[in-house]
Amino acid sequence: MPNIKITGLNKIFGDLKAIDDLDFEVRDGEYLTILGPTGAGKTTLLRLISGLTEQTSGTIEIDGKNVDDLPPEERRVAFLSQSYSLFPHMDVWENTTFGPTARGWNPDKVNIIGREMLEMVHLYDRRDALPRELSGGMQQRNALARALSADAKVLLLDEPLRALDARLRLDLRHELKRLAKAMNMTTIHVTHDQEEALTISDRIIMLKDGKIIQSGTPQEMFNKPANPFIHHFIGEANFIEGTLIRKENGHCRITDKANRSFRASQTDLSEGANVVAGIKTEFTILSKEKESDVNSFHGTVDRKLFMGRFTDFEVILAEGGMIHARLPSSIAHKFDEGSNVFVHYSPERLLVFPEPEGGLKAELEMM
Protein backbone atom coordinates (compact mmCIF):
# COMPACT_ATOMS: atom_id res chain seq x y z
CA MET A 1 0.00 0.00 0.00
CA PRO A 2 1.58 3.30 -1.05
CA ASN A 3 1.87 6.47 0.96
CA ILE A 4 1.30 9.89 -0.56
CA LYS A 5 3.46 12.92 0.23
CA ILE A 6 2.46 16.45 -0.74
CA THR A 7 5.10 19.18 -0.40
CA GLY A 8 4.64 22.91 -1.05
CA LEU A 9 1.72 22.27 -3.41
CA ASN A 10 0.17 25.30 -5.13
CA LYS A 11 -2.35 25.75 -7.91
CA ILE A 12 -3.23 29.17 -9.32
CA PHE A 13 -6.02 29.86 -11.80
CA GLY A 14 -5.59 33.47 -12.95
CA ASP A 15 -6.05 35.57 -9.82
CA LEU A 16 -7.37 32.64 -7.75
CA LYS A 17 -5.04 30.59 -5.58
CA ALA A 18 -7.07 27.39 -5.40
CA ILE A 19 -4.42 25.39 -3.52
CA ASP A 20 -2.20 27.36 -1.16
CA ASP A 21 1.15 25.82 -0.17
CA LEU A 22 -0.10 22.45 1.11
CA ASP A 23 2.13 20.05 3.03
CA PHE A 24 0.76 16.72 4.27
CA GLU A 25 1.19 12.96 4.05
CA VAL A 26 -1.27 10.11 3.69
CA ARG A 27 -0.03 6.96 5.35
CA ASP A 28 -0.01 3.51 3.75
CA GLY A 29 -3.55 2.14 3.77
CA GLU A 30 -5.00 5.21 5.48
CA TYR A 31 -8.57 6.34 4.79
CA LEU A 32 -8.17 10.12 4.78
CA THR A 33 -11.07 12.52 4.34
CA ILE A 34 -10.64 16.04 2.97
CA LEU A 35 -13.48 18.05 4.48
CA GLY A 36 -14.42 21.60 3.67
CA PRO A 37 -17.03 23.98 2.26
CA THR A 38 -17.73 24.59 -1.43
CA GLY A 39 -14.79 26.36 -3.04
CA ALA A 40 -12.24 25.11 -0.50
CA GLY A 41 -10.09 23.46 -3.20
CA LYS A 42 -11.01 19.83 -2.47
CA THR A 43 -11.67 18.71 -6.05
CA THR A 44 -8.66 20.61 -7.37
CA LEU A 45 -6.46 18.77 -4.88
CA LEU A 46 -7.70 15.38 -6.11
CA ARG A 47 -7.15 16.37 -9.74
CA LEU A 48 -3.59 17.39 -8.94
CA ILE A 49 -2.84 14.07 -7.24
CA SER A 50 -4.39 12.09 -10.11
CA GLY A 51 -2.48 14.04 -12.76
CA LEU A 52 -5.57 15.43 -14.47
CA THR A 53 -4.47 18.97 -13.52
CA GLU A 54 -0.89 20.24 -13.41
CA GLN A 55 0.27 22.04 -10.27
CA THR A 56 1.73 25.53 -10.39
CA SER A 57 4.48 24.49 -7.97
CA GLY A 58 5.28 21.86 -5.37
CA THR A 59 5.74 18.11 -5.55
CA ILE A 60 3.60 14.97 -5.31
CA GLU A 61 5.12 11.63 -4.33
CA ILE A 62 3.31 8.29 -4.41
CA ASP A 63 5.03 5.34 -2.74
CA GLY A 64 8.26 7.33 -2.49
CA LYS A 65 8.31 8.20 -6.20
CA ASN A 66 7.91 11.70 -7.62
CA VAL A 67 4.97 11.56 -10.05
CA ASP A 68 4.94 15.20 -11.17
CA ASP A 69 5.88 14.24 -14.74
CA LEU A 70 3.83 11.06 -14.95
CA PRO A 71 0.54 11.01 -16.91
CA PRO A 72 -2.60 9.89 -15.04
CA GLU A 73 -2.56 6.36 -16.45
CA GLU A 74 0.91 5.70 -15.02
CA ARG A 75 0.18 6.84 -11.46
CA ARG A 76 -1.91 3.76 -10.52
CA VAL A 77 -4.57 6.06 -9.15
CA ALA A 78 -8.32 5.46 -9.48
CA PHE A 79 -10.25 8.74 -9.53
CA LEU A 80 -14.02 8.84 -9.14
CA SER A 81 -15.11 12.31 -10.24
CA GLN A 82 -18.47 14.00 -9.68
CA SER A 83 -19.27 13.75 -13.41
CA TYR A 84 -19.21 9.89 -13.41
CA SER A 85 -17.68 9.70 -16.98
CA LEU A 86 -19.29 6.36 -17.82
CA PHE A 87 -18.93 5.02 -21.37
CA PRO A 88 -22.43 5.60 -22.83
CA HIS A 89 -22.23 2.64 -25.26
CA MET A 90 -21.24 0.14 -22.54
CA ASP A 91 -23.61 -1.49 -20.09
CA VAL A 92 -23.11 -1.55 -16.33
CA TRP A 93 -21.05 -4.75 -16.39
CA GLU A 94 -18.79 -3.55 -19.23
CA ASN A 95 -18.19 -0.20 -17.55
CA THR A 96 -17.32 -1.89 -14.28
CA THR A 97 -14.92 -4.41 -15.76
CA PHE A 98 -13.38 -2.12 -18.39
CA GLY A 99 -10.11 -1.58 -16.49
CA PRO A 100 -9.34 -5.24 -15.66
CA THR A 101 -10.40 -6.34 -19.16
CA ALA A 102 -8.21 -3.72 -20.87
CA ARG A 103 -5.24 -4.90 -18.79
CA GLY A 104 -5.74 -8.48 -19.92
CA TRP A 105 -6.78 -10.00 -16.61
CA ASN A 106 -7.86 -13.62 -16.51
CA PRO A 107 -11.61 -13.74 -17.41
CA ASP A 108 -12.42 -15.67 -14.23
CA LYS A 109 -10.76 -12.95 -12.15
CA VAL A 110 -12.61 -10.26 -14.11
CA ASN A 111 -15.92 -12.01 -13.39
CA ILE A 112 -15.15 -12.28 -9.69
CA ILE A 113 -14.18 -8.62 -9.28
CA GLY A 114 -17.09 -7.45 -11.45
CA ARG A 115 -19.68 -9.38 -9.46
CA GLU A 116 -18.22 -8.33 -6.10
CA MET A 117 -18.16 -4.64 -7.04
CA LEU A 118 -21.69 -4.60 -8.46
CA GLU A 119 -23.14 -6.49 -5.52
CA MET A 120 -21.47 -4.02 -3.18
CA VAL A 121 -23.16 -1.07 -4.90
CA HIS A 122 -26.47 -2.95 -5.38
CA LEU A 123 -26.31 -2.94 -9.18
CA TYR A 124 -25.72 -6.58 -10.08
CA ASP A 125 -29.34 -7.01 -11.15
CA ARG A 126 -28.92 -4.04 -13.53
CA ARG A 127 -25.65 -5.24 -15.05
CA ASP A 128 -27.12 -5.25 -18.59
CA ALA A 129 -28.44 -1.67 -18.42
CA LEU A 130 -26.85 1.23 -20.31
CA PRO A 131 -26.00 4.48 -18.45
CA ARG A 132 -28.95 6.33 -20.00
CA GLU A 133 -31.28 3.74 -18.45
CA LEU A 134 -30.00 4.44 -14.93
CA SER A 135 -30.93 7.14 -12.45
CA GLY A 136 -28.25 9.63 -11.40
CA GLY A 137 -27.64 7.70 -8.20
CA MET A 138 -27.27 4.44 -10.09
CA GLN A 139 -24.82 6.04 -12.51
CA GLN A 140 -22.73 7.21 -9.58
CA ARG A 141 -22.75 3.72 -8.08
CA ASN A 142 -21.65 2.29 -11.42
CA ALA A 143 -18.80 4.81 -11.57
CA LEU A 144 -17.82 3.86 -8.04
CA ALA A 145 -17.75 0.15 -8.92
CA ARG A 146 -15.56 0.90 -11.95
CA ALA A 147 -13.12 2.95 -9.84
CA LEU A 148 -12.84 0.19 -7.24
CA SER A 149 -12.23 -2.50 -9.86
CA ALA A 150 -9.31 -0.64 -11.47
CA ASP A 151 -5.78 -1.92 -10.95
CA ALA A 152 -4.90 0.94 -8.60
CA LYS A 153 -3.25 1.34 -5.25
CA VAL A 154 -4.60 4.83 -4.54
CA LEU A 155 -8.31 5.60 -4.55
CA LEU A 156 -9.48 9.21 -4.94
CA LEU A 157 -13.18 9.78 -4.25
CA ASP A 158 -14.79 13.13 -5.06
CA GLU A 159 -18.13 13.33 -3.19
CA PRO A 160 -18.79 9.63 -4.00
CA LEU A 161 -22.09 9.44 -2.09
CA ARG A 162 -23.49 12.80 -3.11
CA ALA A 163 -26.26 11.59 -5.46
CA LEU A 164 -27.42 8.61 -3.39
CA ASP A 165 -30.57 8.35 -1.31
CA ALA A 166 -30.16 8.61 2.46
CA ARG A 167 -30.51 4.89 3.27
CA LEU A 168 -28.05 3.75 0.61
CA ARG A 169 -25.63 6.53 1.53
CA LEU A 170 -25.47 5.24 5.09
CA ASP A 171 -24.90 1.66 3.92
CA LEU A 172 -22.18 2.57 1.42
CA ARG A 173 -20.24 4.76 3.87
CA HIS A 174 -19.00 1.75 5.75
CA GLU A 175 -18.82 -0.54 2.71
CA LEU A 176 -16.51 1.96 0.99
CA LYS A 177 -14.01 1.95 3.81
CA ARG A 178 -14.25 -1.81 4.35
CA LEU A 179 -13.61 -2.52 0.68
CA ALA A 180 -10.77 0.00 0.40
CA LYS A 181 -9.07 -1.65 3.38
CA ALA A 182 -9.69 -5.14 2.01
CA MET A 183 -8.21 -4.14 -1.36
CA ASN A 184 -5.14 -2.55 0.28
CA MET A 185 -5.91 0.87 -1.17
CA THR A 186 -4.74 4.16 0.27
CA THR A 187 -7.82 6.40 0.01
CA ILE A 188 -8.53 10.12 -0.10
CA HIS A 189 -12.24 10.84 0.21
CA VAL A 190 -13.48 14.37 -0.46
CA THR A 191 -16.74 15.59 1.06
CA HIS A 192 -18.48 18.64 2.50
CA ASP A 193 -20.66 16.39 4.70
CA GLN A 194 -19.29 16.55 8.25
CA GLU A 195 -21.29 13.53 9.46
CA GLU A 196 -19.94 11.45 6.59
CA ALA A 197 -16.38 12.53 7.43
CA LEU A 198 -16.76 11.73 11.12
CA THR A 199 -18.11 8.22 10.56
CA ILE A 200 -15.69 6.86 7.93
CA SER A 201 -12.32 8.56 8.41
CA ASP A 202 -9.10 7.37 9.96
CA ARG A 203 -8.10 11.02 9.84
CA ILE A 204 -9.64 14.29 8.60
CA ILE A 205 -7.98 17.29 6.97
CA MET A 206 -10.05 20.47 7.08
CA LEU A 207 -9.53 22.63 4.01
CA LYS A 208 -10.66 26.24 3.62
CA ASP A 209 -9.65 28.68 0.87
CA GLY A 210 -7.06 26.19 -0.34
CA LYS A 211 -5.32 25.96 3.05
CA ILE A 212 -5.21 23.28 5.73
CA ILE A 213 -6.66 24.77 8.90
CA GLN A 214 -6.63 21.58 11.02
CA SER A 215 -6.03 17.86 10.77
CA GLY A 216 -6.68 15.07 13.23
CA THR A 217 -8.81 12.06 14.08
CA PRO A 218 -12.60 12.47 13.92
CA GLN A 219 -12.67 12.63 17.73
CA GLU A 220 -10.02 15.35 17.82
CA MET A 221 -11.74 17.42 15.15
CA PHE A 222 -15.11 17.21 16.90
CA ASN A 223 -13.98 17.68 20.49
CA LYS A 224 -10.97 19.96 20.02
CA PRO A 225 -11.63 22.21 17.01
CA ALA A 226 -8.88 24.72 16.25
CA ASN A 227 -11.17 27.69 15.66
CA PRO A 228 -14.86 28.76 15.60
CA PHE A 229 -15.20 27.94 11.88
CA ILE A 230 -14.34 24.26 12.45
CA HIS A 231 -16.42 24.16 15.64
CA HIS A 232 -19.46 25.30 13.64
CA PHE A 233 -18.74 23.32 10.45
CA ILE A 234 -18.25 19.97 12.22
CA GLY A 235 -21.50 20.11 14.15
CA GLU A 236 -23.49 23.32 14.47
CA ALA A 237 -22.54 25.50 17.43
CA ASN A 238 -23.81 28.48 19.44
CA PHE A 239 -21.32 31.29 20.04
CA ILE A 240 -20.76 33.98 22.66
CA GLU A 241 -18.59 36.99 21.90
CA GLY A 242 -17.07 38.54 24.98
CA THR A 243 -14.06 39.21 27.18
CA LEU A 244 -12.07 36.80 29.30
CA ILE A 245 -12.23 38.47 32.72
CA ARG A 246 -10.85 35.82 35.06
CA LYS A 247 -9.18 32.42 35.17
CA GLU A 248 -10.39 29.96 37.77
CA ASN A 249 -9.41 26.46 38.84
CA GLY A 250 -9.90 24.44 35.66
CA HIS A 251 -12.23 27.04 34.10
CA CYS A 252 -12.39 30.66 33.03
CA ARG A 253 -14.99 33.40 33.36
CA ILE A 254 -16.29 35.31 30.33
CA THR A 255 -18.55 38.35 30.15
CA ASP A 256 -20.50 38.97 26.93
CA LYS A 257 -21.68 42.24 25.38
CA ALA A 258 -24.95 42.08 27.36
CA ASN A 259 -22.87 41.83 30.56
CA ARG A 260 -23.92 38.22 31.13
CA SER A 261 -21.34 36.06 32.88
CA PHE A 262 -20.38 32.58 31.67
CA ARG A 263 -18.11 29.91 33.04
CA ALA A 264 -16.19 28.21 30.21
CA SER A 265 -13.48 25.62 29.67
CA GLN A 266 -9.84 26.18 30.50
CA THR A 267 -7.79 28.29 28.08
CA ASP A 268 -4.25 29.54 27.61
CA LEU A 269 -5.50 33.00 26.61
CA SER A 270 -4.74 35.94 28.89
CA GLU A 271 -7.22 37.75 31.09
CA GLY A 272 -8.64 40.76 29.25
CA ALA A 273 -8.50 39.07 25.84
CA ASN A 274 -11.39 39.36 23.43
CA VAL A 275 -12.71 35.83 22.91
CA VAL A 276 -15.38 33.72 21.29
CA ALA A 277 -16.85 30.81 23.26
CA GLY A 278 -18.77 28.07 21.45
CA ILE A 279 -20.86 25.05 22.37
CA LYS A 280 -22.40 22.40 20.09
CA THR A 281 -26.17 22.56 19.69
CA GLU A 282 -26.46 18.95 20.89
CA PHE A 283 -24.69 19.93 24.13
CA THR A 284 -27.03 22.89 24.66
CA ILE A 285 -29.51 21.76 27.33
CA LEU A 286 -33.14 22.85 27.70
CA SER A 287 -35.20 22.43 30.87
CA LYS A 288 -38.45 23.66 32.38
CA GLU A 289 -36.79 24.70 35.64
CA LYS A 290 -33.61 26.56 36.44
CA GLU A 291 -31.16 23.84 37.42
CA SER A 292 -28.11 25.96 38.26
CA ASP A 293 -26.94 29.52 38.76
CA VAL A 294 -24.03 28.82 36.39
CA ASN A 295 -24.61 29.28 32.64
CA SER A 296 -28.39 29.15 32.99
CA PHE A 297 -30.59 31.62 31.08
CA HIS A 298 -34.30 32.13 30.62
CA GLY A 299 -35.83 32.09 27.14
CA THR A 300 -38.84 31.27 24.95
CA VAL A 301 -39.06 28.56 22.28
CA ASP A 302 -39.57 30.44 19.02
CA ARG A 303 -39.37 27.53 16.60
CA LYS A 304 -39.42 23.73 16.81
CA LEU A 305 -38.36 21.59 13.85
CA PHE A 306 -38.69 17.79 13.82
CA MET A 307 -35.68 16.13 12.11
CA GLY A 308 -36.34 12.44 12.77
CA ARG A 309 -34.12 11.17 15.60
CA PHE A 310 -33.50 14.76 16.67
CA THR A 311 -35.58 17.92 16.99
CA ASP A 312 -34.06 21.37 16.51
CA PHE A 313 -35.15 24.30 18.66
CA GLU A 314 -34.65 28.04 18.26
CA VAL A 315 -34.86 29.84 21.60
CA ILE A 316 -35.08 33.61 22.07
CA LEU A 317 -33.22 34.57 25.25
CA ALA A 318 -34.90 37.02 27.63
CA GLU A 319 -31.79 39.21 27.77
CA GLY A 320 -31.37 39.22 24.01
CA GLY A 321 -30.05 36.91 21.32
CA MET A 322 -31.10 33.53 19.97
CA ILE A 323 -29.62 30.07 20.46
CA HIS A 324 -30.14 26.68 18.81
CA ALA A 325 -30.54 23.42 20.66
CA ARG A 326 -30.75 19.89 19.25
CA LEU A 327 -32.54 17.38 21.46
CA PRO A 328 -33.41 13.71 20.98
CA SER A 329 -36.95 13.61 19.59
CA SER A 330 -37.92 11.22 22.37
CA ILE A 331 -37.87 14.13 24.86
CA ALA A 332 -38.75 16.97 22.48
CA HIS A 333 -42.45 16.76 23.41
CA LYS A 334 -41.62 18.51 26.69
CA PHE A 335 -41.03 21.80 24.91
CA ASP A 336 -43.56 23.45 22.59
CA GLU A 337 -43.32 26.61 20.53
CA GLY A 338 -44.06 29.57 22.81
CA SER A 339 -43.16 27.75 26.00
CA ASN A 340 -40.78 29.20 28.62
CA VAL A 341 -37.52 27.31 29.05
CA PHE A 342 -34.12 27.59 30.65
CA VAL A 343 -30.99 27.17 28.54
CA HIS A 344 -27.97 25.55 30.20
CA TYR A 345 -24.35 25.35 29.06
CA SER A 346 -21.94 22.93 30.68
CA PRO A 347 -18.68 24.87 31.33
CA GLU A 348 -16.60 21.92 30.08
CA ARG A 349 -18.46 21.97 26.77
CA LEU A 350 -18.12 25.74 26.27
CA LEU A 351 -14.86 26.01 24.30
CA VAL A 352 -12.89 29.26 24.19
CA PHE A 353 -11.15 30.68 21.10
CA PRO A 354 -9.30 33.92 20.35
CA GLU A 355 -11.49 36.50 18.62
CA PRO A 356 -11.07 35.84 14.87
CA GLU A 357 -9.50 38.46 12.64
CA GLY A 358 -12.34 40.28 10.93
CA GLY A 359 -14.84 39.15 13.54
CA LEU A 360 -16.97 36.07 14.15
CA LYS A 361 -19.40 36.66 11.26
CA ALA A 362 -16.61 36.72 8.68
CA GLU A 363 -15.00 33.65 10.28
CA LEU A 364 -18.17 31.59 9.86
CA GLU A 365 -18.70 32.45 6.21
CA MET A 366 -18.74 29.26 4.14
CA MET A 367 -17.20 30.86 1.04
KAWOGI-V743024 format. One record per pair of residues at least 6 apart in sequence whose ideal C-beta (glycine too) atoms are under 6 Angstrom apart, sorted by the first residue. I is the first residue (numbers start at 1). J is the second residue. D is the distance in whole Angstrom. If there is no record, write none. Layout:
# KAWOGI-V743024
i-><I I>
j-><J J>
d-><D D>
This chain:
# KAWOGI-V743024
i-><1 1 1 1 2 2 2 2 3 3 4 4 5 5 6 6 6 7 7 7 8 8 9 9 9 9 10 10 10 10 10 11 11 11 11 11 12 17 18 18 18 19 19 19 19 20 20 26 26 29 30 31 31 31 32 32 33 33 33 33 34 34 34 34 35 35 35 36 36 36 37 39 40 40 41 41 42 42 43 46 46 46 47 48 49 50 50 50 50 51 51 51 52 59 59 60 60 67 76 76 77 77 78 78 78 78 79 80 80 80 80 80 81 82 82 84 84 84 86 86 86 86 87 88 91 91 91 92 92 92 92 92 93 95 95 96 96 96 96 96 96 97 97 99 99 100 100 100 101 103 113 117 117 117 118 118 118 120 121 121 121 123 131 136 137 137 140 144 154 155 155 155 156 157 158 159 161 161 173 173 177 180 191 194 197 198 201 203 204 204 205 205 206 206 206 214 214 221 222 225 227 228 228 228 228 229 231 231 232 235 236 237 237 238 238 238 239 239 240 240 241 241 242 242 242 243 243 244 244 244 244 244 244 245 245 246 250 251 251 252 252 253 254 254 254 255 258 258 262 263 263 263 264 264 264 264 265 265 265 267 274 275 275 276 276 276 277 277 278 279 279 279 281 281 281 282 283 284 285 286 286 286 287 290 290 295 296 296 297 297 298 298 299 299 299 299 299 299 300 300 301 301 301 301 301 301 302 302 303 304 304 305 309 310 310 311 311 311 312 313 314 314 315 315 316 323 335 356>
j-><28 29 184 186 62 63 153 186 27 28 26 62 25 61 22 24 60 23 58 59 21 58 19 22 55 58 19 21 56 57 58 18 19 44 55 56 56 210 41 44 210 41 44 45 210 210 211 32 186 186 202 177 187 202 188 203 189 197 201 204 42 190 205 207 197 204 206 42 207 208 366 367 207 208 207 210 190 207 158 156 158 190 53 55 60 72 77 79 156 71 72 75 72 66 68 67 68 75 152 153 152 154 147 150 152 155 156 143 144 147 157 160 158 158 159 139 140 143 95 131 142 143 95 131 128 129 130 123 126 127 129 142 127 142 146 114 117 118 145 146 149 110 114 149 150 110 113 149 110 151 149 145 148 149 124 127 145 175 141 144 145 141 139 163 163 164 163 160 186 180 185 187 188 189 190 191 169 172 199 200 200 187 197 234 204 218 218 217 218 221 212 215 213 214 230 226 230 234 234 231 353 276 278 353 363 363 237 278 364 280 281 278 280 279 284 323 276 278 256 277 276 360 254 255 256 255 274 252 254 269 271 273 275 253 255 253 266 263 347 264 267 263 262 264 277 261 319 320 295 294 295 347 277 347 350 352 348 350 351 352 355 352 355 353 355 360 350 352 351 345 349 350 324 325 326 326 349 325 344 325 335 341 342 296 342 345 342 344 317 343 318 342 315 316 317 318 341 343 316 340 313 315 335 337 339 341 314 316 314 313 337 312 329 326 329 327 329 332 326 325 322 324 323 343 322 343 341 363>
d-><4 4 5 5 5 3 5 6 6 5 4 6 5 4 5 5 6 6 6 5 6 4 6 4 6 4 6 6 5 5 5 5 4 6 5 5 5 6 5 5 5 5 6 6 5 4 5 5 6 6 5 5 5 5 5 5 5 4 4 5 5 5 5 6 4 5 5 6 4 6 4 6 4 5 6 4 4 6 5 5 5 6 4 5 6 6 5 4 6 6 4 5 6 6 6 5 6 5 5 5 6 4 4 4 4 5 4 6 6 4 5 5 5 5 5 5 6 4 5 4 6 6 6 5 5 6 6 6 5 5 5 5 4 6 5 5 6 6 5 5 6 5 4 6 4 5 6 6 6 6 5 4 5 5 4 6 6 6 4 6 5 5 6 5 5 5 5 6 5 6 4 4 5 5 5 6 5 6 6 5 5 5 6 5 5 4 5 6 6 5 6 4 5 5 6 4 6 6 6 4 6 5 6 5 5 5 5 5 6 5 5 4 5 6 6 5 6 5 5 5 6 6 5 5 4 6 6 6 6 6 6 5 5 5 5 4 6 5 5 5 5 6 5 5 6 5 5 5 6 5 6 4 5 6 4 5 6 6 6 4 4 5 6 5 6 5 5 5 5 5 5 5 5 6 4 5 4 4 4 5 6 5 5 5 5 4 6 5 5 5 4 6 4 6 4 6 6 5 5 6 6 6 5 5 5 6 5 5 4 6 5 4 6 5 6 6 5 4 5 5 6 6 5 6 5 6 6 4>
